[in-house]
Amino acid sequence: MSVIYLLIGISLLAALGFLAAFLWSIKTGQYEDDYTPGVRILFDDIKEKKTKNK
């Protein structure tokens, strides 16, 4: 029975750690730009062509 209490305590610490990491990522702006990642592949070829011509 004491193992269950230990596992619950560890799982709560892990959950709090993930919550802290999630809140930190929101606070630092990781989720601000949701448009660019979807079209980033379209812009990579243009940048490579410009650098090859120089």
PDB file of N, CA, C, O and CB in Angstrom:
ATOM      1  N   MET A   1       0.813  -1.193   0.000  1.00  0.00           N
ATOM      2  CA  MET A   1       0.000   0.000   0.000  1.00  0.00           C
ATOM      3  C   MET A   1       0.862   1.265   0.000  1.00  0.00           C
ATOM      4  O   MET A   1       0.470   2.286  -0.566  1.00  0.00           O
ATOM      5  CB  MET A   1      -0.927  -0.006   1.198  1.00  0.00           C
ATOM      6  N   SER A   2       2.012   1.196   0.624  1.00  0.00           N
ATOM      7  CA  SER A   2       2.874   2.384   0.653  1.00  0.00           C
ATOM      8  C   SER A   2       3.470   2.676  -0.717  1.00  0.00           C
ATOM      9  O   SER A   2       3.858   3.809  -0.999  1.00  0.00           O
ATOM     10  CB  SER A   2       3.996   2.203   1.676  1.00  0.00           C
ATOM     11  N   VAL A   3       3.544   1.659  -1.568  1.00  0.00           N
ATOM     12  CA  VAL A   3       4.046   1.875  -2.923  1.00  0.00           C
ATOM     13  C   VAL A   3       3.081   2.753  -3.713  1.00  0.00           C
ATOM     14  O   VAL A   3       3.513   3.571  -4.525  1.00  0.00           O
ATOM     15  CB  VAL A   3       4.258   0.531  -3.643  1.00  0.00           C
ATOM     16  N   ILE A   4       1.793   2.591  -3.484  1.00  0.00           N
ATOM     17  CA  ILE A   4       0.800   3.412  -4.179  1.00  0.00           C
ATOM     18  C   ILE A   4       0.967   4.878  -3.798  1.00  0.00           C
ATOM     19  O   ILE A   4       0.901   5.753  -4.661  1.00  0.00           O
ATOM     20  CB  ILE A   4      -0.631   2.933  -3.851  1.00  0.00           C
ATOM     21  N   TYR A   5       1.181   5.149  -2.528  1.00  0.00           N
ATOM     22  CA  TYR A   5       1.397   6.530  -2.091  1.00  0.00           C
ATOM     23  C   TYR A   5       2.670   7.109  -2.713  1.00  0.00           C
ATOM     24  O   TYR A   5       2.709   8.282  -3.081  1.00  0.00           O
ATOM     25  CB  TYR A   5       1.478   6.598  -0.556  1.00  0.00           C
ATOM     26  N   LEU A   6       3.685   6.299  -2.822  1.00  0.00           N
ATOM     27  CA  LEU A   6       4.931   6.740  -3.447  1.00  0.00           C
ATOM     28  C   LEU A   6       4.715   7.048  -4.925  1.00  0.00           C
ATOM     29  O   LEU A   6       5.197   8.065  -5.424  1.00  0.00           O
ATOM     30  CB  LEU A   6       6.025   5.671  -3.281  1.00  0.00           C
ATOM     31  N   LEU A   7       3.996   6.183  -5.625  1.00  0.00           N
ATOM     32  CA  LEU A   7       3.747   6.404  -7.042  1.00  0.00           C
ATOM     33  C   LEU A   7       2.845   7.611  -7.281  1.00  0.00           C
ATOM     34  O   LEU A   7       3.041   8.348  -8.247  1.00  0.00           O
ATOM     35  CB  LEU A   7       3.126   5.167  -7.659  1.00  0.00           C
ATOM     36  N   ILE A   8       1.873   7.815  -6.422  1.00  0.00           N
ATOM     37  CA  ILE A   8       1.013   9.004  -6.546  1.00  0.00           C
ATOM     38  C   ILE A   8       1.839  10.266  -6.327  1.00  0.00           C
ATOM     39  O   ILE A   8       1.672  11.245  -7.055  1.00  0.00           O
ATOM     40  CB  ILE A   8      -0.164   8.947  -5.529  1.00  0.00           C
ATOM     41  N   GLY A   9       2.717  10.258  -5.348  1.00  0.00           N
ATOM     42  CA  GLY A   9       3.574  11.417  -5.107  1.00  0.00           C
ATOM     43  C   GLY A   9       4.495  11.706  -6.282  1.00  0.00           C
ATOM     44  O   GLY A   9       4.668  12.862  -6.669  1.00  0.00           O
ATOM     45  N   ILE A  10       5.083  10.670  -6.847  1.00  0.00           N
ATOM     46  CA  ILE A  10       5.975  10.856  -7.996  1.00  0.00           C
ATOM     47  C   ILE A  10       5.201  11.357  -9.204  1.00  0.00           C
ATOM     48  O   ILE A  10       5.679  12.227  -9.933  1.00  0.00           O
ATOM     49  CB  ILE A  10       6.695   9.545  -8.340  1.00  0.00           C
ATOM     50  N   SER A  11       4.001  10.811  -9.423  1.00  0.00           N
ATOM     51  CA  SER A  11       3.201  11.250 -10.566  1.00  0.00           C
ATOM     52  C   SER A  11       2.751  12.698 -10.411  1.00  0.00           C
ATOM     53  O   SER A  11       2.679  13.433 -11.396  1.00  0.00           O
ATOM     54  CB  SER A  11       1.985  10.346 -10.739  1.00  0.00           C
ATOM     55  N   LEU A  12       2.450  13.111  -9.189  1.00  0.00           N
ATOM     56  CA  LEU A  12       2.094  14.513  -8.971  1.00  0.00           C
ATOM     57  C   LEU A  12       3.278  15.434  -9.214  1.00  0.00           C
ATOM     58  O   LEU A  12       3.113  16.516  -9.777  1.00  0.00           O
ATOM     59  CB  LEU A  12       1.569  14.711  -7.557  1.00  0.00           C
ATOM     60  N   LEU A  13       4.456  15.025  -8.804  1.00  0.00           N
ATOM     61  CA  LEU A  13       5.651  15.835  -9.076  1.00  0.00           C
ATOM     62  C   LEU A  13       5.927  15.931 -10.577  1.00  0.00           C
ATOM     63  O   LEU A  13       6.293  16.994 -11.077  1.00  0.00           O
ATOM     64  CB  LEU A  13       6.873  15.240  -8.355  1.00  0.00           C
ATOM     65  N   ALA A  14       5.752  14.828 -11.286  1.00  0.00           N
ATOM     66  CA  ALA A  14       5.952  14.844 -12.731  1.00  0.00           C
ATOM     67  C   ALA A  14       4.921  15.736 -13.408  1.00  0.00           C
ATOM     68  O   ALA A  14       5.255  16.490 -14.322  1.00  0.00           O
ATOM     69  CB  ALA A  14       5.878  13.423 -13.300  1.00  0.00           C
ATOM     70  N   ALA A  15       3.671  15.654 -12.966  1.00  0.00           N
ATOM     71  CA  ALA A  15       2.619  16.489 -13.546  1.00  0.00           C
ATOM     72  C   ALA A  15       2.890  17.967 -13.288  1.00  0.00           C
ATOM     73  O   ALA A  15       2.687  18.798 -14.173  1.00  0.00           O
ATOM     74  CB  ALA A  15       1.250  16.097 -12.977  1.00  0.00           C
ATOM     75  N   LEU A  16       3.339  18.294 -12.100  1.00  0.00           N
ATOM     76  CA  LEU A  16       3.680  19.689 -11.796  1.00  0.00           C
ATOM     77  C   LEU A  16       4.867  20.165 -12.624  1.00  0.00           C
ATOM     78  O   LEU A  16       4.922  21.326 -13.028  1.00  0.00           O
ATOM     79  CB  LEU A  16       3.988  19.850 -10.306  1.00  0.00           C
ATOM     80  N   GLY A  17       5.814  19.267 -12.875  1.00  0.00           N
ATOM     81  CA  GLY A  17       6.951  19.621 -13.721  1.00  0.00           C
ATOM     82  C   GLY A  17       6.523  19.909 -15.149  1.00  0.00           C
ATOM     83  O   GLY A  17       6.989  20.871 -15.760  1.00  0.00           O
ATOM     84  N   PHE A  18       5.630  19.071 -15.687  1.00  0.00           N
ATOM     85  CA  PHE A  18       5.134  19.320 -17.040  1.00  0.00           C
ATOM     86  C   PHE A  18       4.287  20.585 -17.111  1.00  0.00           C
ATOM     87  O   PHE A  18       4.342  21.319 -18.098  1.00  0.00           O
ATOM     88  CB  PHE A  18       4.323  18.131 -17.528  1.00  0.00           C
ATOM     89  N   LEU A  19       3.507  20.839 -16.071  1.00  0.00           N
ATOM     90  CA  LEU A  19       2.723  22.071 -16.031  1.00  0.00           C
ATOM     91  C   LEU A  19       3.637  23.292 -15.981  1.00  0.00           C
ATOM     92  O   LEU A  19       3.373  24.290 -16.652  1.00  0.00           O
ATOM     93  CB  LEU A  19       1.776  22.065 -14.821  1.00  0.00           C
ATOM     94  N   ALA A  20       4.686  23.223 -15.206  1.00  0.00           N
ATOM     95  CA  ALA A  20       5.633  24.343 -15.129  1.00  0.00           C
ATOM     96  C   ALA A  20       6.320  24.562 -16.476  1.00  0.00           C
ATOM     97  O   ALA A  20       6.509  25.704 -16.895  1.00  0.00           O
ATOM     98  CB  ALA A  20       6.687  24.086 -14.029  1.00  0.00           C
ATOM     99  N   ALA A  21       6.696  23.475 -17.157  1.00  0.00           N
ATOM    100  CA  ALA A  21       7.331  23.615 -18.472  1.00  0.00           C
ATOM    101  C   ALA A  21       6.356  24.202 -19.484  1.00  0.00           C
ATOM    102  O   ALA A  21       6.747  25.026 -20.311  1.00  0.00           O
ATOM    103  CB  ALA A  21       7.851  22.256 -18.968  1.00  0.00           C
ATOM    104  N   PHE A  22       5.098  23.790 -19.430  1.00  0.00           N
ATOM    105  CA  PHE A  22       4.093  24.332 -20.339  1.00  0.00           C
ATOM    106  C   PHE A  22       3.860  25.812 -20.085  1.00  0.00           C
ATOM    107  O   PHE A  22       3.803  26.599 -21.029  1.00  0.00           O
ATOM    108  CB  PHE A  22       2.783  23.567 -20.199  1.00  0.00           C
ATOM    109  N   LEU A  23       3.725  26.200 -18.824  1.00  0.00           N
ATOM    110  CA  LEU A  23       3.521  27.611 -18.504  1.00  0.00           C
ATOM    111  C   LEU A  23       4.738  28.451 -18.888  1.00  0.00           C
ATOM    112  O   LEU A  23       4.590  29.589 -19.333  1.00  0.00           O
ATOM    113  CB  LEU A  23       3.219  27.777 -17.013  1.00  0.00           C
ATOM    114  N   TRP A  24       5.926  27.901 -18.721  1.00  0.00           N
ATOM    115  CA  TRP A  24       7.138  28.618 -19.128  1.00  0.00           C
ATOM    116  C   TRP A  24       7.152  28.822 -20.642  1.00  0.00           C
ATOM    117  O   TRP A  24       7.523  29.895 -21.119  1.00  0.00           O
ATOM    118  CB  TRP A  24       8.404  27.850 -18.678  1.00  0.00           C
ATOM    119  N   SER A  25       6.750  27.800 -21.401  1.00  0.00           N
ATOM    120  CA  SER A  25       6.761  27.929 -22.858  1.00  0.00           C
ATOM    121  C   SER A  25       5.740  28.953 -23.329  1.00  0.00           C
ATOM    122  O   SER A  25       5.977  29.658 -24.309  1.00  0.00           O
ATOM    123  CB  SER A  25       6.487  26.578 -23.515  1.00  0.00           C
ATOM    124  N   ILE A  26       4.619  29.041 -22.649  1.00  0.00           N
ATOM    125  CA  ILE A  26       3.634  30.065 -23.009  1.00  0.00           C
ATOM    126  C   ILE A  26       4.173  31.451 -22.658  1.00  0.00           C
ATOM    127  O   ILE A  26       4.016  32.397 -23.429  1.00  0.00           O
ATOM    128  CB  ILE A  26       2.284  29.808 -22.286  1.00  0.00           C
ATOM    129  N   LYS A  27       4.799  31.563 -21.507  1.00  0.00           N
ATOM    130  CA  LYS A  27       5.302  32.859 -21.042  1.00  0.00           C
ATOM    131  C   LYS A  27       6.419  33.389 -21.945  1.00  0.00           C
ATOM    132  O   LYS A  27       6.538  34.600 -22.130  1.00  0.00           O
ATOM    133  CB  LYS A  27       5.810  32.741 -19.600  1.00  0.00           C
ATOM    134  N   THR A  28       7.241  32.489 -22.511  1.00  0.00           N
ATOM    135  CA  THR A  28       8.340  32.928 -23.368  1.00  0.00           C
ATOM    136  C   THR A  28       7.938  33.079 -24.828  1.00  0.00           C
ATOM    137  O   THR A  28       8.769  33.439 -25.662  1.00  0.00           O
ATOM    138  CB  THR A  28       9.479  31.961 -23.264  1.00  0.00           C
ATOM    139  N   GLY A  29       6.664  32.807 -25.150  1.00  0.00           N
ATOM    140  CA  GLY A  29       6.185  33.068 -26.504  1.00  0.00           C
ATOM    141  C   GLY A  29       6.390  31.939 -27.491  1.00  0.00           C
ATOM    142  O   GLY A  29       6.472  32.201 -28.691  1.00  0.00           O
ATOM    143  N   GLN A  30       6.475  30.722 -27.056  1.00  0.00           N
ATOM    144  CA  GLN A  30       6.685  29.599 -27.963  1.00  0.00           C
ATOM    145  C   GLN A  30       5.482  29.349 -28.863  1.00  0.00           C
ATOM    146  O   GLN A  30       5.642  28.796 -29.951  1.00  0.00           O
ATOM    147  CB  GLN A  30       6.998  28.351 -27.173  1.00  0.00           C
ATOM    148  N   TYR A  31       4.291  29.736 -28.444  1.00  0.00           N
ATOM    149  CA  TYR A  31       3.076  29.467 -29.202  1.00  0.00           C
ATOM    150  C   TYR A  31       2.516  30.712 -29.870  1.00  0.00           C
ATOM    151  O   TYR A  31       1.343  30.724 -30.245  1.00  0.00           O
ATOM    152  CB  TYR A  31       2.034  28.867 -28.302  1.00  0.00           C
ATOM    153  N   GLU A  32       3.302  31.743 -30.028  1.00  0.00           N
ATOM    154  CA  GLU A  32       2.825  32.988 -30.602  1.00  0.00           C
ATOM    155  C   GLU A  32       2.576  32.890 -32.104  1.00  0.00           C
ATOM    156  O   GLU A  32       1.563  33.394 -32.587  1.00  0.00           O
ATOM    157  CB  GLU A  32       3.812  34.084 -30.325  1.00  0.00           C
ATOM    158  N   ASP A  33       3.456  32.267 -32.837  1.00  0.00           N
ATOM    159  CA  ASP A  33       3.365  32.228 -34.289  1.00  0.00           C
ATOM    160  C   ASP A  33       2.847  30.864 -34.730  1.00  0.00           C
ATOM    161  O   ASP A  33       3.599  29.889 -34.751  1.00  0.00           O
ATOM    162  CB  ASP A  33       4.736  32.528 -34.937  1.00  0.00           C
ATOM    163  N   ASP A  34       1.575  30.793 -35.078  1.00  0.00           N
ATOM    164  CA  ASP A  34       1.029  29.512 -35.503  1.00  0.00           C
ATOM    165  C   ASP A  34       0.854  29.429 -37.019  1.00  0.00           C
ATOM    166  O   ASP A  34       0.392  28.406 -37.525  1.00  0.00           O
ATOM    167  CB  ASP A  34      -0.297  29.269 -34.822  1.00  0.00           C
ATOM    168  N   TYR A  35       1.211  30.474 -37.747  1.00  0.00           N
ATOM    169  CA  TYR A  35       1.077  30.472 -39.201  1.00  0.00           C
ATOM    170  C   TYR A  35       2.365  30.064 -39.903  1.00  0.00           C
ATOM    171  O   TYR A  35       2.325  29.266 -40.840  1.00  0.00           O
ATOM    172  CB  TYR A  35       0.650  31.837 -39.680  1.00  0.00           C
ATOM    173  N   THR A  36       3.486  30.585 -39.477  1.00  0.00           N
ATOM    174  CA  THR A  36       4.759  30.379 -40.168  1.00  0.00           C
ATOM    175  C   THR A  36       5.188  28.919 -40.270  1.00  0.00           C
ATOM    176  O   THR A  36       5.651  28.529 -41.342  1.00  0.00           O
ATOM    177  CB  THR A  36       5.825  31.149 -39.473  1.00  0.00           C
ATOM    178  N   PRO A  37       5.071  28.082 -39.240  1.00  0.00           N
ATOM    179  CA  PRO A  37       5.519  26.700 -39.394  1.00  0.00           C
ATOM    180  C   PRO A  37       4.804  25.944 -40.512  1.00  0.00           C
ATOM    181  O   PRO A  37       5.394  25.053 -41.122  1.00  0.00           O
ATOM    182  CB  PRO A  37       5.328  25.967 -38.105  1.00  0.00           C
ATOM    183  N   GLY A  38       3.552  26.281 -40.789  1.00  0.00           N
ATOM    184  CA  GLY A  38       2.823  25.592 -41.843  1.00  0.00           C
ATOM    185  C   GLY A  38       3.281  25.958 -43.234  1.00  0.00           C
ATOM    186  O   GLY A  38       3.131  25.158 -44.158  1.00  0.00           O
ATOM    187  N   VAL A  39       3.837  27.147 -43.414  1.00  0.00           N
ATOM    188  CA  VAL A  39       4.271  27.583 -44.741  1.00  0.00           C
ATOM    189  C   VAL A  39       5.781  27.733 -44.821  1.00  0.00           C
ATOM    190  O   VAL A  39       6.294  28.216 -45.830  1.00  0.00           O
ATOM    191  CB  VAL A  39       3.607  28.897 -45.106  1.00  0.00           C
ATOM    192  N   ARG A  40       6.493  27.337 -43.800  1.00  0.00           N
ATOM    193  CA  ARG A  40       7.944  27.503 -43.785  1.00  0.00           C
ATOM    194  C   ARG A  40       8.618  26.747 -44.925  1.00  0.00           C
ATOM    195  O   ARG A  40       9.607  27.218 -45.487  1.00  0.00           O
ATOM    196  CB  ARG A  40       8.509  27.037 -42.457  1.00  0.00           C
ATOM    197  N   ILE A  41       8.091  25.593 -45.261  1.00  0.00           N
ATOM    198  CA  ILE A  41       8.695  24.793 -46.318  1.00  0.00           C
ATOM    199  C   ILE A  41       8.592  25.511 -47.668  1.00  0.00           C
ATOM    200  O   ILE A  41       9.418  25.284 -48.552  1.00  0.00           O
ATOM    201  CB  ILE A  41       8.021  23.413 -46.394  1.00  0.00           C
ATOM    202  N   LEU A  42       7.603  26.360 -47.828  1.00  0.00           N
ATOM    203  CA  LEU A  42       7.454  27.089 -49.081  1.00  0.00           C
ATOM    204  C   LEU A  42       8.505  28.179 -49.230  1.00  0.00           C
ATOM    205  O   LEU A  42       8.872  28.531 -50.351  1.00  0.00           O
ATOM    206  CB  LEU A  42       6.068  27.693 -49.171  1.00  0.00           C
ATOM    207  N   PHE A  43       8.990  28.713 -48.133  1.00  0.00           N
ATOM    208  CA  PHE A  43       9.954  29.812 -48.175  1.00  0.00           C
ATOM    209  C   PHE A  43      11.402  29.340 -48.192  1.00  0.00           C
ATOM    210  O   PHE A  43      12.283  30.129 -48.536  1.00  0.00           O
ATOM    211  CB  PHE A  43       9.741  30.718 -46.998  1.00  0.00           C
ATOM    212  N   ASP A  44      11.684  28.107 -47.840  1.00  0.00           N
ATOM    213  CA  ASP A  44      13.062  27.632 -47.785  1.00  0.00           C
ATOM    214  C   ASP A  44      13.714  27.606 -49.161  1.00  0.00           C
ATOM    215  O   ASP A  44      14.892  27.943 -49.277  1.00  0.00           O
ATOM    216  CB  ASP A  44      13.111  26.251 -47.170  1.00  0.00           C
ATOM    217  N   ASP A  45      12.990  27.220 -50.205  1.00  0.00           N
ATOM    218  CA  ASP A  45      13.572  27.159 -51.538  1.00  0.00           C
ATOM    219  C   ASP A  45      13.941  28.544 -52.048  1.00  0.00           C
ATOM    220  O   ASP A  45      14.947  28.690 -52.743  1.00  0.00           O
ATOM    221  CB  ASP A  45      12.609  26.489 -52.503  1.00  0.00           C
ATOM    222  N   ILE A  46      13.171  29.539 -51.728  1.00  0.00           N
ATOM    223  CA  ILE A  46      13.451  30.904 -52.181  1.00  0.00           C
ATOM    224  C   ILE A  46      14.745  31.406 -51.541  1.00  0.00           C
ATOM    225  O   ILE A  46      15.555  32.042 -52.215  1.00  0.00           O
ATOM    226  CB  ILE A  46      12.268  31.855 -51.838  1.00  0.00           C
ATOM    227  N   LYS A  47      14.951  31.134 -50.268  1.00  0.00           N
ATOM    228  CA  LYS A  47      16.168  31.577 -49.587  1.00  0.00           C
ATOM    229  C   LYS A  47      17.402  30.889 -50.163  1.00  0.00           C
ATOM    230  O   LYS A  47      18.449  31.520 -50.307  1.00  0.00           O
ATOM    231  CB  LYS A  47      16.067  31.301 -48.083  1.00  0.00           C
ATOM    232  N   GLU A  48      17.293  29.622 -50.490  1.00  0.00           N
ATOM    233  CA  GLU A  48      18.448  28.904 -51.032  1.00  0.00           C
ATOM    234  C   GLU A  48      18.828  29.444 -52.412  1.00  0.00           C
ATOM    235  O   GLU A  48      20.014  29.550 -52.724  1.00  0.00           O
ATOM    236  CB  GLU A  48      18.150  27.395 -51.116  1.00  0.00           C
ATOM    237  N   LYS A  49      17.852  29.783 -53.230  1.00  0.00           N
ATOM    238  CA  LYS A  49      18.135  30.334 -54.570  1.00  0.00           C
ATOM    239  C   LYS A  49      18.819  31.676 -54.473  1.00  0.00           C
ATOM    240  O   LYS A  49      19.720  31.972 -55.258  1.00  0.00           O
ATOM    241  CB  LYS A  49      16.846  30.471 -55.385  1.00  0.00           C
ATOM    242  N   LYS A  50      18.403  32.504 -53.512  1.00  0.00           N
ATOM    243  CA  LYS A  50      19.006  33.826 -53.358  1.00  0.00           C
ATOM    244  C   LYS A  50      20.470  33.702 -52.906  1.00  0.00           C
ATOM    245  O   LYS A  50      21.314  34.477 -53.356  1.00  0.00           O
ATOM    246  CB  LYS A  50      18.197  34.671 -52.344  1.00  0.00           C
ATOM    247  N   THR A  51      20.776  32.771 -52.051  1.00  0.00           N
ATOM    248  CA  THR A  51      22.148  32.647 -51.567  1.00  0.00           C
ATOM    249  C   THR A  51      23.051  32.030 -52.624  1.00  0.00           C
ATOM    250  O   THR A  51      24.248  32.317 -52.639  1.00  0.00           O
ATOM    251  CB  THR A  51      22.189  31.812 -50.292  1.00  0.00           C
ATOM    252  N   LYS A  52      22.522  31.198 -53.501  1.00  0.00           N
ATOM    253  CA  LYS A  52      23.340  30.599 -54.564  1.00  0.00           C
ATOM    254  C   LYS A  52      23.707  31.613 -55.627  1.00  0.00           C
ATOM    255  O   LYS A  52      24.784  31.513 -56.215  1.00  0.00           O
ATOM    256  CB  LYS A  52      22.605  29.432 -55.204  1.00  0.00           C
ATOM    257  N   ASN A  53      22.851  32.583 -55.893  1.00  0.00           N
ATOM    258  CA  ASN A  53      23.112  33.590 -56.915  1.00  0.00           C
ATOM    259  C   ASN A  53      24.149  34.611 -56.469  1.00  0.00           C
ATOM    260  O   ASN A  53      24.771  35.255 -57.314  1.00  0.00           O
ATOM    261  CB  ASN A  53      21.829  34.295 -57.283  1.00  0.00           C
ATOM    262  N   LYS A  54      24.347  34.771 -55.202  1.00  0.00           N
ATOM    263  CA  LYS A  54      25.297  35.786 -54.709  1.00  0.00           C
ATOM    264  C   LYS A  54      26.673  35.355 -54.899  1.00  0.00           C
ATOM    265  O   LYS A  54      27.602  36.081 -54.544  1.00  0.00           O
ATOM    266  CB  LYS A  54      25.081  36.095 -53.275  1.00  0.00           C
TER     267      LYS A  54
END
